Amino acid sequence: MAGGCRMKSFITLLLLPLYLTLAGCAATPEKVGATDELTLMHREAQAAFDQRDDVRAELLYKKLTTLSKQDSETWLRLGNIYARTNNHQQAVEAYRQSLSINDTDPRTWNNLGIVMLRQSWHALVRAKQISMPNDAAFMNSADIIEVLERLPAIMSEKAK
């Protein structure tokens, strides 16, 4: 009897990898279909972005963030849409979400830095506008604005 149980256990252990492989194959078509759908949606979103159809691109990327929450690239691209449409705070939030998933993407750090510089520039311009010329805030803001406005990222923002 003990030998029969050992033999059944031995056979089960031998067949377990086969069962697991078959179980994985059974689920593969659904995963492939979902992956194909996500890939197609990514392509559509990028095409909309490239054609400057920011409304459609934003809708598609937002949908992708709900379907694939851990995709840092989607969050990066959503941030790019917000940056391009001057939704700086939303861009910062999207870039931070991307970095919470993958904090080693230099593109995301770069884009976050640019958007934050632009936010800073806007704040300093406003500080200068509402302060008196003899205020320290006026002089400090003017000095920093002068430096920031030499940067291409701020020059393009200023041109808007």
N, C-alpha and C positions, 0 to 999 in steps of 0.2 A: 504494500500500500504506500509506504513512504517513497519507494522508488517511482511509483506512478505519479505522485504529486510532484516529485522533483522533475520528472520528465515533462509534465505539463507546464511547470514553471519555466523550464529550460526552453521549450518550444515557444511559449508566450514571449520570453525575452528575445528570442530570435526573430519573431514576427513583429514585435513592437515597432521597430524602425519602419517596416513596410506599411503597417497601419497608419503611422504618423505621416508618412510620405503620401499615402493615398488620401488621408484627411486634408492635407495641405493642398493637394491637387484639386480636390472637390471645391475648395474655397477660392481657388485661383481665378476662375472666370469672373466672379464678382469683383475681385480686387483689380483685375486687369481692366474691366469695364469702368470702374470708378477712376482708375489711374488715367485711362484714355480720356474720360470726361474732364478730369482736372487739367490734363495737358492741353486739351482743346480750349478750355476756358482761359488758361494762361496765355495761349496764343492769341485768342480774341482780345483779351485785356491788353496785351502788348501791342497788338495792331491798333487798337483804339488809342492807346497812348501815343504811338508813333504818328498817328493821323491827327493828333491833338484833339481828339474827342474825349476830353477829360471827364465829362459826365458819365459816359459809358464805361470808360476805363475804371473810374472810381467805383461804380456799381459792381463791375465784375471783380475787381480786387477785393472789395468789401465782402462779396459773397465767398470768394476764395478763402478769406481769413476765417470765415465761419466753418467752411468745409475742411480746412487744413490749418488748424490753429497754430501748429508748430512749424510753419514754413516761414522762415525768416526772410526769404527772398520776396514773398508776397507782401509782407509788412514794409520792406524796403521800398518796393515799387509803389505801394499806396502812399508812403511818405513822400516819394518823388512827385506824385500827382498833387498832393497838398502843398508841397513847396512851390511847384510851378504855378499853382493857382492862388498863391499868397495866403494860404491857410496855415500860417506858421505854427500855431499851437498844435493843430492836428498833425502836422508833419513831425513835430518833435515827439508827440505821443506815438505815432506809427514807428518812427526810428527807434524809440526806446523799447517798444514791443519787439522789434526785430532784434535789437541787441540783447534783450532778455532771453532770446532763443539762441542767438549766435553772437557772442561779444567779440569775435575775432575777425569780423568783416570790415576791412578798412574803408570800403565805400560808404557803409552806414555811418561810421564814425565821422568821416569827412562831411557827408551830407548833413548830419546832425550839427556839426560845428558851423557849417555855413548858415544854416537856418538860425542857429542861436546868435551868430554874429549879426545877421539881419535884424533879429529881434532887438538886440542890443542897440544897433544903429537907430532903429525907430524910437526906442526909449530915450536915447540921448538927444535925438532931434526934438522930441517933444519936450524934454527937460530944458533944452536951450530956448525953445519957443515961449515957454511960460515963465522963464526966469528973467530977472532984470540983468542988464549988461554988467553991472558991478557985483553981481552975486558970484560966489565961488562955483555954484552949480553951472552957471552960464559959461564961465571960463573953462572949467573942467570938461564940460560937454563939448564945447567948441574944439578944444584940443584933441579929444578922442575922435570926434567926428572927422576932423581933418585927416587923421591917420587912417581911420577905417575907409574913408572914401577913396583912398588910393588902391584898395583891394578890388580886383575884378568882380568878386561876388557882390560887393556893395555898390560898385559902379553900375552894374546891371540892375540892381534893385532901385537905385536912385533914378535911373532912366525911365522907370515905370510911371 
